Amino acid sequence: MSTQIDAAMDALSLSEIQSQFAQALLQPSSAAQTATLFNAHPHQDDRLALYRGNLTAIWTSALKNAFPVLYQLVGEDYFEQLVRVFGRAFPSESGDLNQFGAKLAAFLKTIPDAADYPYFSDVAALEWQIHCAYYAADAEALSLTDLLQAVAAPGQDVQTVRLLFHPAASLYTAELDSVAIWLAHQVHTEAGFPENIRQACHGLVSRPQWSVELHRISKASFLALTALQQGSNLGTALEIALDTDSEFDINAQLQFWFASGLFANFKFPENQL
């Protein structure tokens, strides 16, 4: 038997052996096809099951860290079951488990028993943005004072500048109020679960002082920031906000945006360089 196993192993490359072993872990029904990789042992299936259990535990720990609110919403047992199915469908392709889970929000939309809770996938998408913000590249945040001083020196119009987003900053929107759901599940909050989740929400994710924050923002603010993110200058973005909401408070919003560490740099228009 040993000679047969050695011959089978010699016929495979290391990557093929690893691939077959991974297949035996991820797809239990295929374990019999990889029997030649292992010495004959009466407890072979038990040993593979132990590996699978450890793998599920690692996946669960990683995704619980990335999706803490989703974990609270679905409960421990369902979350572990979800992780097991997800992990087998979309196993980690990186040695960095912080990257595991990028497809979970989309995966939740395909699960029949989650159909009655469509906000699960929205919450997962929001949590993934927050997770990515924590691990995003570092950059010094641009302050409003620094911006105003920089444009004043050459006598430029601040409304003509393009503001460049900080690597950790992003915008979020959804048709269901997943922002309110997320905020209701934070430790230091008095907000309860929203009575009406069937309304659109807009959020701003940022990381001032290495602490990731989520703020609910208005539609006007969201559209203005989206315009900035897509390359519009500040003046155009503010016009969009005012067209959406005539009572949009420009001064207060600018103070809020910069205090949130939303921008890392700016550019003058090419014809004013």
C-alpha positions in Angstrom: 0.0 0.0 0.0 2.8 2.4 0.9 4.5 1.8 -2.5 1.2 2.6 -4.3 0.7 5.8 -2.3 4.3 6.9 -2.9 3.9 6.3 -6.6 0.7 8.3 -6.7 2.3 11.2 -4.7 5.3 11.2 -7.1 3.0 11.6 -10.1 1.6 14.8 -8.7 3.2 18.2 -8.3 3.1 20.0 -5.0 0.5 22.4 -6.2 -1.7 19.5 -7.4 -1.3 17.7 -4.0 -2.3 21.0 -2.2 -5.2 21.5 -4.6 -6.6 18.0 -4.0 -6.2 18.3 -0.2 -8.0 21.6 -0.3 -10.8 20.0 -2.4 -11.1 17.2 0.2 -11.6 19.9 2.9 -13.9 22.2 1.0 -16.0 19.4 -0.6 -16.4 16.4 1.7 -18.1 14.4 -1.0 -14.9 14.5 -3.0 -12.7 13.1 -0.2 -12.8 9.6 -1.5 -11.2 10.7 -4.7 -8.1 11.9 -2.9 -7.6 8.8 -0.7 -4.3 8.1 -2.4 -2.9 11.2 -0.8 -3.2 9.7 2.7 -1.9 6.6 4.4 -4.6 4.1 5.0 -6.1 4.8 8.4 -9.4 3.8 10.0 -9.9 7.4 11.2 -9.0 9.2 8.0 -12.5 10.7 7.7 -12.4 11.9 11.3 -9.1 13.6 10.8 -10.3 15.4 7.7 -13.4 16.4 9.7 -11.1 17.9 12.4 -9.3 20.0 9.7 -12.7 21.1 8.4 -13.8 22.1 11.9 -10.6 24.1 12.4 -11.0 25.8 9.0 -14.6 26.8 9.8 -13.5 28.2 13.2 -10.8 30.3 11.5 -13.3 31.6 8.9 -15.9 32.3 11.6 -13.4 34.3 13.7 -12.3 36.3 10.7 -15.8 37.1 9.5 -17.1 37.8 12.9 -14.4 40.5 13.2 -15.4 42.0 9.9 -19.2 41.7 10.2 -20.0 42.2 14.0 -23.4 43.7 13.3 -24.4 41.0 10.9 -23.3 38.5 13.6 -25.7 40.1 16.1 -28.5 40.1 13.6 -28.4 36.5 12.6 -27.1 34.9 15.8 -24.1 32.6 16.5 -25.5 29.3 15.1 -26.8 30.8 11.8 -23.6 32.8 11.4 -21.4 29.8 11.7 -23.6 27.9 9.2 -23.5 30.9 6.8 -19.7 31.1 7.1 -19.3 27.4 6.4 -21.4 27.6 3.2 -19.8 30.8 2.1 -16.3 29.6 2.8 -16.7 26.5 0.7 -18.3 28.6 -2.2 -15.7 31.4 -2.0 -12.6 30.1 -0.1 -9.9 32.7 0.8 -7.5 33.4 -2.1 -5.1 35.3 0.1 -2.9 34.6 3.0 -4.4 37.7 4.6 -7.7 36.8 6.1 -8.6 40.5 6.4 -9.4 40.2 2.7 -11.8 37.3 3.2 -15.4 38.3 3.0 -15.4 40.7 0.1 -18.2 38.7 -1.6 -20.3 38.0 1.4 -22.8 40.8 0.8 -23.5 39.5 -2.8 -23.6 35.9 -1.5 -26.3 36.8 1.0 -28.6 37.8 -1.8 -28.5 34.3 -3.2 -29.5 32.5 0.0 -33.2 31.5 0.0 -33.7 31.6 3.8 -32.3 35.2 3.9 -34.9 36.4 1.4 -37.2 37.6 4.2 -34.3 39.8 5.5 -33.1 41.8 2.5 -31.3 44.2 4.7 -28.8 41.5 5.7 -26.9 42.0 2.4 -27.0 45.8 2.8 -25.6 45.7 6.3 -22.9 43.3 5.1 -21.9 45.7 2.3 -21.7 48.6 4.8 -19.7 46.6 7.2 -17.2 45.6 4.5 -16.7 49.3 3.7 -16.0 50.0 7.3 -13.7 47.0 7.5 -11.8 48.2 4.4 -11.5 51.7 5.8 -9.7 50.4 8.9 -7.1 48.6 6.8 -6.8 51.3 4.1 -3.5 53.1 3.4 -2.5 55.9 5.7 -2.4 59.6 4.5 -2.4 62.9 6.3 -5.9 64.4 6.3 -6.3 67.8 4.7 -7.7 70.5 7.0 -10.0 73.3 5.9 -7.5 75.8 7.2 -4.7 74.3 5.2 -6.8 74.3 2.1 -7.8 78.0 2.5 -4.3 79.1 3.2 -3.0 77.1 0.1 -5.5 78.8 -2.3 -5.1 82.2 -0.7 -1.3 82.5 -1.4 -1.6 82.3 -5.2 -4.9 84.1 -5.2 -6.9 81.1 -6.4 -10.7 80.7 -6.1 -11.3 77.8 -3.6 -14.4 76.8 -5.5 -12.3 75.8 -8.5 -10.2 73.2 -6.6 -10.8 69.4 -6.9 -10.7 67.7 -3.5 -9.1 64.2 -3.4 -10.5 61.7 -1.0 -8.5 60.1 1.8 -7.8 56.4 1.1 -10.0 55.4 4.1 -13.0 57.5 3.1 -15.9 56.2 1.1 -19.6 56.9 0.5 -22.5 54.5 1.1 -26.1 54.4 0.0 -28.8 51.7 0.1 -32.6 51.5 -0.5 -33.1 50.1 3.0 -31.9 52.0 6.1 -28.9 49.9 6.9 -27.1 52.9 8.3 -29.7 53.2 11.1 -29.5 49.4 11.7 -25.7 49.6 12.1 -25.8 52.6 14.4 -28.4 50.9 16.6 -26.0 48.0 17.2 -23.1 50.1 18.5 -22.0 49.8 22.1 -22.4 53.4 23.2 -25.8 54.2 21.6 -29.3 54.8 22.8 -30.8 54.3 19.4 -33.1 51.3 19.0 -33.7 49.2 15.9 -35.3 51.6 13.4 -39.1 51.3 13.2 -39.1 51.9 9.4 -36.1 50.5 7.5 -37.8 50.8 4.1 -36.3 54.1 3.3 -33.1 55.1 1.5 -30.1 56.0 3.6 -26.8 57.7 2.9 -23.6 57.3 4.9 -20.1 58.6 5.1 -17.3 56.2 6.2 -14.0 57.9 7.3 -11.1 57.2 9.6 -10.0 60.3 11.6 -7.3 59.5 14.1 -7.3 55.8 13.2 -10.8 55.3 14.4 -13.3 54.4 11.7 -16.5 56.3 11.9 -19.9 56.1 10.1 -22.0 59.2 9.8 -25.5 59.4 8.4 -25.6 62.2 5.8 -28.3 63.9 3.8 -29.0 63.2 0.2 -27.7 66.6 -0.7 -24.4 66.0 1.0 -24.2 62.6 -0.5 -24.7 63.9 -4.1 -22.2 66.7 -3.5 -19.5 64.3 -2.2 -20.2 61.9 -5.0 -19.6 64.7 -7.5 -16.3 65.5 -5.7 -15.3 61.9 -5.8 -16.0 61.8 -9.5 -13.7 64.8 -10.2 -16.0 67.8 -10.0 -14.6 71.0 -8.4 -15.9 72.2 -5.1 -18.1 74.9 -6.6 -19.9 72.5 -8.8 -20.4 70.0 -6.0 -21.9 72.7 -3.7 -24.3 73.8 -6.5 -25.5 70.2 -6.8 -26.2 70.2 -3.0 -28.1 73.5 -3.1 -30.1 72.3 -6.1 -31.1 69.2 -4.1 -31.7 71.1 -0.8 -32.0 74.9 -0.9 -31.4 75.0 2.9 -28.1 73.1 2.6 -25.7 74.7 5.1 -22.5 75.0 3.2 -20.3 76.3 6.1 -21.5 73.6 8.5 -21.1 70.8 5.9 -17.6 72.0 5.0 -16.6 72.0 8.6 -18.0 68.5 9.1 -16.4 67.1 5.9 -12.9 68.3 6.9 -13.3 67.4 10.5 -14.1 63.8 9.4 -10.7 63.6 7.6 -12.5 63.1 4.3 -9.8 64.6 2.1 -6.1 64.0 1.7 -5.2 66.5 -1.0 -6.5 68.9 -3.6 -5.7 70.0 -7.1 -5.9 73.4 -8.9 -7.6 73.4 -12.3 -5.0 72.9 -15.0 -5.6 76.4 -16.5 -4.8 78.0 -13.2 -1.5 76.2 -12.4 
